[in-house]
Amino acid sequence: MSVFFEFSLPIIVAGVLAYFLRIRQDLRRPAAIAFGCIIPQVCVVNAEEIQTYCRTLDELEEKENHLERERRWKQLRILWGFLREMTSNTRLFQGAVRFEQTKIDPAKSSLDYEARETLIFELVPETVEMRMKLYKTQVNFLSRTVLGLRADQRVLIRLLRQYKQLEQDIIALASMSEDTCYRDMLIENLGLANWRIFEGGSEPDPA
């Protein structure tokens, strides 16, 4: 058994290292994907639903000093689901931005960039940073729950605001496309059809 363990340990370590290197590579340079391909894959990140749930957790925290361990794990699964939605969409946005970047002449001076090209180069690091924050928050929530601590939903709300701004930037980029149907389809699939899109954010249309 000990001989088997000695031989298998390097393989296990190598496998774990390869896994983390692949994750790191995907975080920074995921596969480029055309706008038309990401649209069917994006999901709705319902800001109102997330904020309502977080307010509910605040109310429970005020009423009970110590929540049961089982309840904390149930809450983690819900919060994790919200983070997973944002993470999945952000990865798709990142792939689309990288695809758009490949269409820009690398020899072109940044002084000659059009507004669309400038936005693309701004979104490249922005999408990487957003994914890093989302993954770090997932790890933070999981570790706190394992230790029996409360997952701070205020962190989730701050991330939600940043994510929603990223949605607006991606929609703005889609608006600059030659095919304007991308913008309309993206708004529809992100669940923003009833929202008024404007610079810096969005809000629901008045009844």
Beta strands, then each sheet from edge to edge (+ up, - down):
strand 1: 195-198
strand 2: 201-204
sheet 1: 1+ 2-
end
